[in-house]
């Protein structure tokens, strides 16, 4: 029987198979350390960061409200707060090992790794200090930090300085991509640096190797990460590096006739708007990863939240939907 508001049986079987494969593939993907060149490709794709400045020539403030200078020196950085007028300085954490994670709102793999960082930060609250530095960000890093409740997990939150968008501390490590993570011992000495996605188990191992701290933290897969908004280029990059059916499932929630006229490559159609959507997703693997989009981005957020509320752990929302995707010349199929 032809469908208008739900998947065909063949599509349901394919979606279930893809979601099951996603669960198996996730473990391997989390152990994969992404090279700087791969992450640099993300930066190249995202036009929002194409104008990175790697020097201190930005127009942002150079001193805090009290007149003390900010600094991007690796061994003695002093940065403005991300969400308030506070100052975040390495010296303030003397006597405690420090993990500094650099992130940006557009960064797909930053979004992927942060739930694990949250779990580990909570489990080591009195033994390790975590600092999150929003860098190379033309978007809203503060909103990203709030989505993951980084402050609630104990993170001190800062923003980089120099450049437009600011990147000076990040670039002092020779960084060409995100995410990256730096490790300082309790005397403030830089002892380790990781370029690329750092999965939870790899982060825990670094704490053992660098600081002699054993960590027992709940698996981040049990932490229901919020629905993550992605600009079309970011969604394209995550789809390009994680083919549909192996790690991510792409869900088109528009009516069937709109789907038939054109859709994202490999997408599965599950129309949103009535009980048929809830029934259709009931058989999907809740630990899988799902990229959700509609026609214009007006309804996909609600669909993503519905999935999140139903227990789905990894949901991405394509901002602007199919219209924005097509307008930017990204690939489609019929």
C-alpha positions as CSV (number, residue, x, y, z in Angstrom):
1,X,0.0,0.0,0.0
2,X,1.3,3.5,-0.9
3,X,2.3,5.6,2.1
4,X,1.9,9.3,2.7
5,X,2.6,9.8,6.4
6,X,4.8,6.9,7.3
7,X,7.6,4.7,6.0
8,X,7.1,1.8,3.8
9,X,7.8,-1.6,5.3
10,X,11.1,-1.7,3.3
11,X,12.1,1.7,4.7
12,X,11.2,0.5,8.2
13,X,13.4,-2.5,7.8
14,X,16.2,-0.4,6.4
15,X,15.9,2.2,9.3
16,X,16.0,-0.6,11.9
17,X,19.0,-2.2,10.3
18,X,20.8,1.1,10.0
19,X,20.1,1.9,13.6
20,X,21.4,-1.5,14.8
21,X,24.5,-1.0,12.8
22,X,24.8,2.4,14.3
23,X,25.1,1.0,17.8
24,X,27.8,-1.4,16.8
25,X,29.7,1.3,14.8
26,X,29.5,3.8,17.6
27,X,32.0,2.0,19.8
28,X,34.6,1.9,17.1
29,X,33.9,5.5,16.0
30,X,34.5,6.8,19.5
31,X,37.8,5.1,19.6
32,X,38.9,6.7,16.4
33,X,41.2,9.7,16.9
34,X,40.4,12.1,14.1
35,X,43.5,13.6,12.6
36,X,44.0,17.3,12.4
37,X,43.7,17.2,8.6
38,X,40.2,15.7,8.8
39,X,39.1,18.3,11.3
40,X,40.7,21.0,9.1
41,X,38.4,19.8,6.3
42,X,35.5,20.6,8.6
43,X,36.8,24.1,9.0
44,X,37.2,24.5,5.3
45,X,33.6,23.4,4.7
46,X,32.1,25.8,7.2
47,X,32.0,29.2,5.7
48,X,31.3,30.7,9.1
49,X,34.9,30.2,10.1
50,X,36.6,30.8,6.8
51,X,37.9,34.1,7.9
52,X,39.9,32.8,10.9
53,X,42.6,35.1,12.1
54,X,45.6,33.4,13.8
55,X,47.2,36.5,15.3
56,X,46.4,38.8,18.2
57,X,45.1,41.5,15.9
58,X,41.4,41.2,16.8
59,X,39.3,44.0,18.0
60,X,38.0,42.4,21.2
61,X,38.9,43.6,24.7
62,X,42.5,43.2,25.8
63,X,41.9,43.8,29.5
64,X,39.4,42.7,32.1
65,X,37.0,45.2,33.8
66,X,39.6,45.8,36.4
67,X,42.2,46.7,33.8
68,X,44.4,43.5,34.1
69,X,45.6,42.3,30.7
70,X,44.3,39.1,29.1
71,X,47.0,36.7,27.9
72,X,47.2,33.8,25.5
73,X,50.5,32.4,26.7
74,X,50.1,28.6,26.9
75,X,51.8,28.4,30.3
76,X,50.0,31.4,31.9
77,X,46.9,32.1,29.9
78,X,44.3,34.6,31.3
79,X,41.0,34.8,29.4
80,X,37.6,36.5,29.6
81,X,34.7,34.5,30.8
82,X,32.3,33.1,28.2
83,X,29.0,33.7,30.0
84,X,29.8,36.5,32.4
85,X,32.5,39.1,33.3
86,X,34.7,36.7,35.1
87,X,38.3,36.0,34.2
88,X,39.6,32.4,33.8
89,X,43.3,32.1,34.5
90,X,45.5,29.0,34.6
91,X,47.2,30.3,37.8
92,X,43.8,30.2,39.6
93,X,44.0,26.4,39.5
94,X,47.5,26.0,41.1
95,X,47.7,22.7,43.0
96,X,45.1,21.0,40.8
97,X,45.6,19.2,37.4
98,X,43.8,21.0,34.6
99,X,42.1,19.8,31.4
100,X,41.5,22.6,28.8
101,X,39.0,21.7,26.1
102,X,38.7,24.0,23.0
103,X,35.3,23.9,21.3
104,X,33.1,25.9,18.9
105,X,29.4,25.8,18.3
106,X,29.8,24.7,14.6
107,X,32.2,21.8,15.4
108,X,30.5,18.5,14.9
109,X,33.0,16.5,16.8
110,X,33.0,18.9,19.7
111,X,29.3,18.2,20.1
112,X,30.1,14.4,19.9
113,X,32.7,14.4,22.7
114,X,31.3,16.8,25.2
115,X,28.8,14.4,26.9
116,X,31.8,12.2,27.8
117,X,33.7,15.2,29.1
118,X,30.7,16.2,31.2
119,X,30.5,12.7,32.8
120,X,34.3,12.7,33.6
121,X,34.2,16.2,34.9
122,X,31.4,15.4,37.3
123,X,33.2,12.2,38.4
124,X,36.5,14.1,39.2
125,X,35.0,17.3,40.6
126,X,37.5,17.6,43.5
127,X,40.5,16.2,41.8
128,X,40.7,17.7,38.3
129,X,39.7,21.2,37.0
130,X,38.1,21.4,33.6
131,X,38.2,24.6,31.5
132,X,36.2,25.0,28.3
133,X,37.5,27.6,25.9
134,X,35.2,28.7,23.0
135,X,37.4,29.5,20.1
136,X,37.3,30.1,16.3
137,X,33.6,30.5,16.8
138,X,31.4,32.7,14.6
139,X,28.3,31.2,16.2
140,X,27.0,31.0,19.8
141,X,29.4,29.2,22.0
142,X,27.6,30.3,25.1
143,X,24.4,28.6,24.0
144,X,26.4,25.4,23.2
145,X,27.9,25.4,26.7
146,X,24.4,25.9,28.2
147,X,23.0,23.0,26.1
148,X,25.5,20.6,27.7
149,X,25.3,22.3,31.1
150,X,29.1,22.6,31.2
151,X,29.0,25.1,34.1
152,X,26.8,22.6,36.0
153,X,29.4,19.9,35.4
154,X,32.0,22.1,37.0
155,X,33.6,23.7,33.9
156,X,35.2,27.1,34.1
157,X,34.1,28.7,30.8
158,X,36.2,31.1,28.8
159,X,36.4,32.6,25.3
160,X,39.6,32.9,23.3
161,X,41.2,36.3,22.5
162,X,42.7,37.8,19.4
163,X,41.4,37.6,15.8
164,X,37.9,37.7,14.5
165,X,36.6,35.2,15.6
166,X,39.2,35.0,18.4
167,X,41.7,32.1,18.2
168,X,45.0,33.2,19.8
169,X,45.3,30.7,22.6
170,X,44.1,27.8,20.3
171,X,46.5,28.7,17.6
172,X,49.4,28.9,20.0
173,X,49.3,25.1,20.1
174,X,49.8,25.0,16.4
175,X,46.2,23.9,16.0
176,X,44.5,23.7,12.7
177,X,41.2,22.1,13.7
178,X,38.8,21.3,16.5
179,X,38.3,19.8,19.0
180,X,41.6,19.8,20.8
181,X,42.4,19.3,24.5
182,X,45.4,20.3,26.6
183,X,46.5,18.7,29.9
184,X,48.3,20.6,32.7
185,X,49.8,19.1,35.8
186,X,49.1,20.6,39.3
187,X,52.1,22.9,38.9
188,X,50.6,24.4,35.7
189,X,53.0,22.6,33.3
190,X,51.7,21.5,30.0
191,X,52.2,17.7,29.9
192,X,49.9,16.4,27.1
193,X,47.9,17.6,24.1
194,X,45.3,15.8,22.0
195,X,44.2,16.9,18.5
196,X,40.9,15.5,17.4
197,X,37.9,13.9,19.0
198,X,38.7,12.4,22.5
199,X,36.2,9.7,23.4
200,X,35.3,9.2,27.1
201,X,37.4,6.1,27.5
202,X,40.4,7.9,25.9
203,X,39.9,10.9,28.2
204,X,39.8,8.7,31.2
205,X,43.0,7.0,30.1
206,X,44.7,10.3,29.6
207,X,43.8,11.2,33.2
208,X,45.4,8.0,34.4
209,X,48.5,8.4,32.3
210,X,49.1,12.1,33.0
211,X,47.8,12.6,36.5
212,X,47.6,9.1,38.0
213,X,43.9,9.6,38.6
214,X,41.5,6.6,38.2
215,X,38.1,7.6,37.0
216,X,34.8,5.8,37.4
217,X,32.3,7.8,35.4
218,X,28.9,6.7,34.0
219,X,29.0,6.0,30.3
220,X,28.1,9.1,28.3
221,X,25.8,6.9,26.2
222,X,23.6,6.9,29.2
223,X,23.5,10.7,29.3
224,X,20.7,12.0,27.1
225,X,22.6,14.6,25.2
226,X,20.4,17.6,24.0
227,X,19.2,18.0,20.5
228,X,22.2,19.5,18.7
229,X,21.6,22.2,16.0
230,X,23.8,22.0,12.9
231,X,24.1,24.4,10.1
232,X,23.7,22.6,6.7
233,X,27.5,22.5,6.1
234,X,28.0,20.9,9.5
235,X,25.3,18.3,8.8
236,X,26.9,17.6,5.4
237,X,30.3,17.0,7.0
238,X,28.9,14.6,9.6
239,X,27.1,12.7,6.8
240,X,30.1,12.7,4.5
241,X,32.4,11.2,7.2
242,X,29.7,8.9,8.6
243,X,27.7,7.3,5.7
244,X,24.0,6.8,6.3
245,X,23.3,3.3,7.5
246,X,26.7,2.7,9.2
247,X,26.7,5.3,11.9
248,X,24.0,7.9,11.3
249,X,20.5,7.7,10.0
250,X,19.1,10.8,8.2
251,X,15.4,11.4,8.8
252,X,13.3,13.5,6.5
253,X,10.2,14.5,8.5
254,X,8.3,16.2,5.6
255,X,5.2,14.8,3.9
256,X,5.9,12.0,1.4
257,X,5.2,14.1,-1.7
258,X,7.8,16.7,-0.7
259,X,10.3,13.9,0.1
260,X,9.7,12.4,-3.4
261,X,10.4,15.7,-5.0
262,X,13.9,15.8,-3.5
263,X,15.7,14.9,-0.3
264,X,19.1,14.6,1.4
265,X,21.2,11.6,0.2
266,X,20.2,8.4,1.9
267,X,17.4,9.9,3.9
268,X,14.5,7.9,5.3
269,X,11.0,9.5,5.3
270,X,9.1,9.6,8.5
271,X,6.5,12.4,8.3
272,X,6.0,14.4,11.5
273,X,2.8,15.8,12.8
274,X,0.6,13.0,14.1
275,X,0.7,9.7,16.0
276,X,2.2,8.0,13.0
277,X,5.6,9.6,13.8
278,X,5.6,8.2,17.3
279,X,4.7,4.8,16.0
280,X,7.3,4.9,13.2
281,X,10.2,5.8,15.6
282,X,9.1,3.2,18.2
283,X,11.2,0.5,16.6
284,X,14.3,2.6,16.1
285,X,17.4,2.1,18.2
286,X,17.5,4.9,20.8
287,X,21.3,4.7,21.1
288,X,21.8,5.4,17.4
289,X,22.5,8.8,15.9
290,X,19.9,10.7,13.9
291,X,20.1,13.7,11.6
292,X,16.6,15.3,11.4
293,X,15.4,17.9,9.0
294,X,12.2,19.4,7.6
295,X,11.4,21.9,4.8
296,X,12.5,25.1,6.5
297,X,13.8,24.3,10.0
298,X,10.5,25.3,11.7
299,X,9.4,21.9,12.8
300,X,12.5,19.7,13.0
301,X,13.5,21.1,16.4
302,X,10.2,19.9,17.9
303,X,10.6,16.5,16.2
304,X,14.1,16.3,17.6
305,X,12.9,17.2,21.1
306,X,10.1,14.6,20.8
307,X,12.8,12.0,20.0
308,X,14.9,13.2,22.8
309,X,12.0,13.0,25.2
310,X,11.3,9.4,24.0
311,X,14.8,8.4,25.0
312,X,16.9,8.9,21.9
313,X,20.4,9.9,22.9
314,X,21.9,11.4,19.8
315,X,19.8,13.7,17.7
316,X,20.9,16.5,15.3
317,X,18.7,19.2,13.9
318,X,19.6,20.7,10.5
319,X,19.0,24.5,10.8
320,X,17.0,25.9,7.9
321,X,16.0,22.4,6.8
322,X,15.9,21.3,3.2
323,X,15.5,24.8,1.8
324,X,18.8,26.0,3.4
325,X,20.5,22.8,2.4
326,X,19.5,23.2,-1.3
327,X,20.2,26.9,-1.3
328,X,23.8,26.2,-0.3
329,X,24.2,23.8,-3.2
330,X,24.7,20.7,-1.1
331,X,23.9,17.3,-2.8
332,X,20.3,16.0,-3.0
333,X,18.6,13.1,-4.6
334,X,15.1,11.9,-5.7
